[in-house]
């Protein structure tokens, strides 16, 4: 076994060990398993949110996007920062309401706020459909990391299966506590590794970061600017808008917020997380450094840019550390996604059919669902070929459809009825499905529009129809006045 493969295997064993250890001596009721009995302070919530945010998408997708497309990659830096500003205002009242009503999932929140179990079921279905591509994203990254950083000793498919088994085991045993403990190690590693690579590679190959950009601009004129069409400035702005609104609409991020012990946790994190966002700059530097050093990567292969240049630039032991870090960026968010999807199925779908099921029965169903979710995601990962960024954007277009109803529910006088919320989400998600399956853009739907409008992210159409339908249906149906908790 090579040094690289040994370190990668060690990281998987470490994740499994930490995950199992975190659950020792605790009785895993639903609140303990899914939200840690709402006892996490600012540091653990920070690590959980960072664990969900800084994933294989950050490690491979951001570098691959900058490698393949240049300037449009900067949307990844922008939307997270804006989302943290939004979180400062919306997460404290969400947490207060969830604590007051003992809620453990995102559909719980919508069902309670609008007094509509049916709305909770719809939100659960939307969440599960959105989570599968996100889990596929993590497993896709995991397979790429192990295959390349392990110098081909283990195939991508075998790596995906082993990773899924590791995550399944510690999710079943420890729930969210296992994810939080593993996130401590993962976040420490990713900061050190990414910052080092982002500085070393430009200096090693080009003489510095500024020199790298100058060389790249000379070799590929226009690569560092937004194109006149396609992923232009209007695409950038609309994509940043959609993704920042959907940032905390992911059900695993939403539910992770329930684990906090008080409201002030979110305001502290809203201040600190944008600083952590700067780590992304170093990921971009790695992608840009790889453009001229490992040329020729196209389509989904651009996800390999970071690892390809790592293999070319570093000895096997260093590649092993990079690979081990990448494995943890897949396992930590993967565990949260699997736990969230299983909780949604057990509590909000099975629970809708069997509303009087005991807490123990709900936990049992959730744990039995974990390997099923893993199996589905592994199947789509092995069969699929989408780039990491494409997978994430598809999921974002789904969960962003929940944002208008959430904001309305937090108003002192909710202007949206449960029928309006249901209809808006249903139409918005249906539009996303249609546009995704038919590969439509605004430009192909209405070719005669100005270029600036044709380049808008197609998710804008879905969100616009969502709002129109929500307002129209609410105007014709009675509202349920629900005051936000303070």
C-alpha positions in Angstrom: 0.0 0.0 0.0 1.4 3.4 -1.0 1.8 6.2 1.5 -1.0 8.2 -0.2 -3.5 5.3 -0.1 -2.5 4.6 3.6 -3.3 8.2 4.6 -6.6 8.2 2.7 -7.6 4.9 4.3 -6.6 6.3 7.7 -8.9 9.3 7.3 -11.8 7.0 6.6 -11.0 4.9 9.7 -10.6 8.1 11.7 -14.0 9.4 10.6 -15.7 6.1 11.5 -14.0 6.0 14.9 -14.9 9.6 15.8 -18.4 9.0 14.5 -19.0 5.9 16.7 -17.2 7.5 19.7 -19.5 10.5 19.6 -22.6 8.4 20.3 -21.2 6.5 23.2 -23.2 6.6 26.4 -26.1 8.5 24.9 -29.7 7.3 24.4 -30.5 8.2 20.8 -34.0 9.6 20.8 -35.1 11.6 17.8 -34.0 15.0 19.2 -30.6 13.6 20.3 -30.0 11.8 17.0 -31.1 14.6 14.7 -30.4 17.9 16.5 -28.2 16.9 19.4 -30.8 17.8 22.0 -30.4 21.5 21.0 -27.3 21.8 23.1 -24.6 22.9 20.6 -22.8 26.2 21.2 -21.4 28.7 18.7 -18.3 26.6 17.9 -20.1 23.3 17.2 -22.8 25.0 15.1 -20.1 26.9 13.2 -18.3 23.6 12.5 -21.6 21.9 11.5 -22.5 24.7 9.1 -19.0 24.9 7.8 -19.1 21.1 7.4 -22.1 21.4 5.2 -20.8 24.4 3.3 -17.2 23.4 2.7 -17.7 20.1 1.0 -16.3 18.3 -2.0 -17.9 21.1 -3.9 -15.5 23.5 -2.3 -12.6 21.1 -2.6 -13.1 19.9 -6.2 -16.0 21.8 -7.7 -14.8 25.3 -7.1 -11.3 24.6 -8.4 -12.8 22.7 -11.3 -15.1 25.5 -12.2 -12.3 28.1 -12.1 -10.2 25.8 -14.2 -12.9 25.2 -16.8 -14.7 28.6 -17.0 -12.6 31.3 -15.3 -14.3 34.4 -13.9 -17.9 32.8 -13.6 -16.5 30.7 -10.7 -16.5 33.8 -8.5 -20.2 33.4 -8.0 -19.3 30.7 -5.4 -17.5 33.3 -3.3 -20.2 35.9 -3.6 -23.4 33.9 -2.8 -22.2 32.4 0.5 -21.2 35.8 1.9 -24.7 37.3 1.1 -26.4 34.2 2.6 -24.7 34.8 5.9 -26.1 38.3 6.0 -29.6 36.8 5.4 -29.0 34.2 8.1 -28.4 37.0 10.7 -32.1 38.0 10.4 -33.9 34.7 9.6 -32.2 32.0 11.6 -32.8 33.4 15.2 -36.7 33.5 14.8 -36.6 30.1 13.0 -34.6 28.6 15.9 -37.0 30.2 18.5 -40.1 28.8 16.9 -38.5 25.3 16.4 -37.5 25.2 20.1 -40.9 26.3 21.3 -42.7 23.7 19.3 -40.0 20.9 19.6 -39.5 20.7 15.8 -36.7 18.6 14.4 -37.0 19.0 10.6 -37.6 21.7 8.0 -41.0 20.2 7.0 -42.0 20.3 10.7 -41.5 24.1 10.5 -43.6 24.7 7.4 -46.4 22.4 8.6 -46.5 24.1 12.0 -46.3 27.7 10.7 -49.0 27.2 8.1 -51.0 24.7 10.1 -50.9 22.3 7.2 -49.5 18.7 7.5 -50.0 18.4 3.7 -47.6 21.3 3.2 -45.1 19.5 5.4 -45.3 16.4 3.1 -44.7 18.5 0.0 -41.7 20.2 1.6 -40.4 16.8 2.7 -40.7 15.5 -0.9 -39.0 18.6 -2.3 -36.2 18.2 0.3 -35.6 14.5 -0.4 -35.5 15.0 -4.2 -33.0 17.9 -3.7 -30.8 16.0 -1.2 -30.1 13.0 -3.5 -28.2 15.1 -6.1 -26.3 16.8 -3.2 -25.4 13.4 -1.8 -24.4 12.2 -5.2 -22.1 15.3 -5.4 -20.3 14.1 -2.2 -19.9 10.6 -3.4 -18.8 11.7 -6.8 -16.1 13.8 -5.2 -15.1 11.0 -2.9 -14.6 8.6 -5.8 -12.5 11.1 -7.8 -10.3 11.9 -4.7 -9.6 8.2 -3.9 -9.0 7.2 -7.5 -6.5 9.9 -8.3 -4.9 10.6 -4.9 -4.6 6.8 -4.5 -2.7 6.6 -7.8 -5.4 4.2 -9.2 -4.9 1.5 -6.6 -8.6 1.6 -5.8 -11.3 2.2 -8.4 -13.7 5.1 -8.2 -16.7 2.8 -7.7 -15.1 0.8 -5.0 -14.1 4.0 -3.1 -17.7 5.3 -3.4 -19.1 2.0 -1.9 -16.6 2.0 1.0 -17.3 5.6 1.7 -21.0 5.1 1.8 -20.6 2.1 4.2 -18.4 4.3 6.5 -20.9 7.1 6.6 -23.9 4.8 7.0 -22.3 3.1 10.0 -21.6 6.2 12.0 -24.8 8.0 11.1 -26.8 5.1 12.4 -24.8 5.0 15.7 -24.3 8.6 16.5 -26.5 10.9 14.3 -25.5 14.6 14.3 -23.0 14.3 17.1 -20.8 12.1 15.0 -20.9 14.6 12.2 -20.0 17.5 14.6 -17.0 15.7 16.0 -15.6 14.6 12.6 -16.1 18.2 11.4 -13.6 19.5 13.9 -10.8 17.4 12.3 -12.0 18.1 8.7 -12.2 21.9 9.1 -8.7 22.1 10.6 -7.3 20.1 7.8 -9.0 21.9 4.9 -7.8 25.3 6.1 -4.2 24.2 6.3 -4.2 22.2 3.1 -6.1 24.6 0.9 -4.3 27.7 2.0 -0.9 26.0 1.6 -1.8 24.8 -2.0 -3.3 28.1 -3.0 -0.1 29.9 -2.1 2.5 27.2 -3.0 1.3 26.2 -6.5 1.2 29.7 -8.0 4.6 30.5 -6.5 6.1 27.1 -7.6 4.8 27.3 -11.2 4.6 31.0 -11.9 6.6 32.9 -9.3 3.6 34.3 -7.5 -0.2 34.8 -7.5 0.0 38.1 -9.5 2.4 36.5 -12.0 0.1 33.5 -12.4 -2.8 35.8 -13.4 -0.6 37.8 -15.8 0.6 34.6 -17.5 -2.9 33.1 -17.7 -4.3 36.3 -19.2 -1.5 36.3 -21.8 -2.0 32.6 -22.7 -5.8 32.7 -22.7 -7.1 36.3 -23.3 -10.5 36.9 -21.9 -10.5 33.8 -19.6 -10.4 35.9 -16.5 -13.3 38.1 -17.5 -17.0 37.3 -17.8 -18.0 36.2 -21.4 -20.3 38.4 -23.4 -22.9 35.7 -23.5 -23.7 32.5 -21.7 -22.2 32.7 -18.2 -22.1 36.5 -18.4 -22.6 39.2 -15.8 -26.4 38.7 -15.8 -25.9 35.0 -15.3 -23.6 35.7 -12.4 -26.0 38.1 -10.7 -29.0 35.9 -11.1 -27.2 32.8 -10.0 -25.8 34.6 -6.9 -29.3 35.7 -6.1 -30.9 32.3 -6.4 -28.2 30.5 -4.5 -27.9 33.0 -1.6 -31.7 32.7 -1.1 -31.5 28.9 -1.2 -28.3 28.7 1.0 -30.0 27.9 4.3 -33.1 26.3 2.6 -31.2 23.0 2.4 -32.9 20.7 4.9 -29.7 19.5 6.5 -28.5 23.1 7.0 -31.9 24.2 8.2 -32.2 21.3 10.7 -28.6 21.8 11.9 -29.6 25.3 13.1 -32.1 23.6 15.4 -29.1 22.1 17.3 -28.0 25.5 18.7 -28.5 26.2 22.4 -29.6 29.8 22.0 -30.4 32.5 19.4 -27.1 34.4 19.7 -25.2 31.5 18.1 -26.5 32.5 14.7 -25.5 36.1 14.9 -22.0 35.2 16.0 -21.7 32.8 13.1 -23.1 35.3 10.7 -20.1 37.5 11.6 -17.5 34.8 11.5 -18.5 32.6 8.5 -17.8 35.3 5.9 -14.2 35.3 7.0 -14.0 31.5 6.5 -15.5 32.1 3.1 -12.1 33.6 2.1 -10.7 30.1 2.1 -12.4 29.8 -1.3 -9.9 32.2 -2.8 -7.1 29.7 -2.3 -9.2 27.0 -3.9 -9.6 29.3 -7.0 -5.9 29.9 -7.1 -5.3 26.1 -7.3 -7.8 25.8 -10.2 -6.2 28.7 -12.0 -2.7 27.3 -11.4 -3.8 24.0 -13.0 -5.1 25.6 -16.3 -1.7 25.7 -18.0 0.0 22.9 -16.0 -2.6 20.1 -16.6 -4.4 21.3 -19.7 -7.0 19.4 -21.6 -9.6 18.5 -18.9 -13.1 18.9 -20.3 -16.6 18.6 -18.9 -16.8 16.5 -15.7 -13.1 15.9 -15.9 -12.5 19.5 -14.8 -13.4 18.2 -11.3 -10.0 16.5 -11.3 -8.0 19.7 -11.7 -6.9 20.1 -8.1 -5.9 16.4 -7.7 -4.2 16.2 -11.1 -1.9 19.2 -10.3 -1.3 17.8 -6.8 -0.1 14.5 -8.2 2.2 16.4 -10.6 3.6 18.8 -7.9 3.8 16.8 -4.7 5.3 13.6 -3.4 2.9 10.7 -2.6 2.8 11.4 1.2 1.6 15.0 0.5 -0.9 13.8 -2.1 -2.1 11.4 0.6 -2.7 14.3 3.1 -4.6 16.2 0.4 -6.6 13.1 -0.5 -7.4 12.4 3.2 -8.7 16.0 3.6 -10.8 15.6 0.5 -12.3 12.3 1.9 -13.4 14.1 5.0 -15.0 16.9 2.9 -17.2 14.2 1.4 -17.9 12.2 4.6 -19.0 15.0 6.9 -21.6 16.7 4.7 -22.6 13.2 3.4 -23.4 12.1 6.9 -25.6 15.2 7.5 -27.4 14.7 4.2 -28.1 11.1 4.8 -29.3 11.8 8.3 -31.5 14.6 7.2 -33.1 12.6 4.3 -33.8 9.7 6.7 -35.3 11.9 9.3 -37.6 13.5 6.6 -38.8 10.1 5.4 -39.4 8.7 8.9 -40.9 11.8 10.6 -42.6 13.7 7.8 -43.7 11.0 5.3 -44.1 7.8 7.4 -45.2 10.1 10.2 -47.9 11.6 8.1 -49.4 8.2 7.4 -48.8 7.0 11.0 -49.1 10.2 13.1 -49.3 8.3 16.4 -46.0 6.4 16.0 -43.8 6.6 19.1 -40.4 8.4 19.2 -38.6 5.1 19.3 -40.5 3.8 16.3 -39.6 7.0 14.3 -35.9 6.7 15.2 -35.9 3.1 14.2 -37.5 3.9 10.8 -35.0 6.7 10.3 -32.0 4.4 11.0 -33.4 1.7 8.7 -33.7 4.4 6.0 -30.1 5.5 6.2 -28.7 2.6 4.2 -31.5 2.9 1.6 -30.7 6.5 1.0 -27.0 5.6 0.7 -27.8 2.8 -1.8 -29.9 5.1 -4.0 -27.2 7.8 -4.0 -24.4 5.2 -4.7 -26.4 4.0 -7.7 -26.9 7.4 -9.2 -23.3 8.3 -8.5 -21.9 5.3 -10.4 -24.4 5.8 -13.3 -24.2 9.6 -13.5 -21.7 11.9 -15.3 -22.8 15.5 -14.4 -20.2 17.9 -13.2 -20.2 18.7 -9.5 -21.3 22.3 -10.1 -24.2 21.2 -12.3 -25.4 18.8 -9.6 -25.3 21.5 -6.9 -27.1 24.1 -9.1 -29.9 21.7 -9.8 -30.5 21.1 -6.1 -30.3 24.8 -5.4 -33.1 25.5 -7.9 -35.3 23.1 -5.9 -34.7 24.3 -2.4 -34.9 28.0 -3.3 -38.6 27.5 -4.1 -39.1 27.2 -0.3 -37.7 30.7 0.5 -40.7 32.9 -0.3 -43.1 30.9 1.9 -40.5 30.9 4.7 -40.1 34.7 4.6 -43.9 35.1 4.6 -44.2 32.8 7.7 -41.8 35.0 9.7 -43.8 38.2 9.2 -45.9 39.5 12.0 -49.0 39.1 9.8 -48.4 36.3 7.4 -49.9 37.4 4.0 -49.7 33.9 2.6 -52.3 31.1 3.1 -51.4 27.5 3.4 -53.0 26.9 0.0 -50.9 29.7 -1.5 -47.7 28.4 0.0 -48.5 24.9 -1.3 -49.4 26.1 -4.8 -46.4 28.4 -5.1 -43.9 25.7 -4.1 -45.6 23.1 -6.2 -45.5 25.3 -9.4 -42.0 26.4 -8.7 -40.6 22.9 -8.3 -42.6 21.6 -11.2 -41.1 24.4 -13.4 -37.6 23.4 -12.2 -38.3 19.7 -13.1 -39.6 20.7 -16.6 -36.7 23.0 -17.4 -34.1 20.5 -16.1 -35.5 17.6 -18.0 -35.8 19.6 -21.3 -32.5 21.4 -20.8 -34.2 24.7 -21.5 -32.7 28.2 -20.9 -34.4 31.6 -21.0 -32.6 32.0 -24.4 -34.1 28.9 -25.9 -37.5 29.6 -24.5 -37.7 33.2 -25.8 -34.9 33.6 -28.3 -35.8 37.2 -29.2 -35.0 38.7 -25.8 -31.9 40.8 -25.3 -28.7 38.9 -24.5 -28.7 40.2 -20.9 -32.1 38.6 -20.2 -31.4 35.4 -22.2 -28.4 34.7 -19.9 -30.3 34.9 -16.7 -30.3 31.7 -14.6 -33.3 29.7 -15.7 -34.2 29.2 -12.0 -35.4 32.8 -12.0 -38.4 31.6 -14.1 -39.4 29.0 -11.5 -39.0 31.5 -8.6 -41.0 34.1 -10.4 -43.9 31.7 -11.2 -43.7 30.5 -7.6 -44.2 34.1 -6.3 -47.0 34.9 -8.7 -49.0 31.7 -7.9 -48.4 32.1 -4.2 -49.7 35.6 -4.1 -52.7 34.9 -6.4 -53.8 31.8 -4.5 -53.3 33.5 -1.2 -55.5 36.4 -2.3 -58.4 33.9 -2.9 -58.0 31.8 0.3 -58.1 32.5 4.0 -54.9 33.1 5.9 -53.9 31.6 9.2 -52.3 34.3 11.4 -49.2 32.9 13.0 -46.8 35.2 15.0 -43.1 34.5 14.9 -41.5 33.4 18.1 -39.1 35.9 19.6 
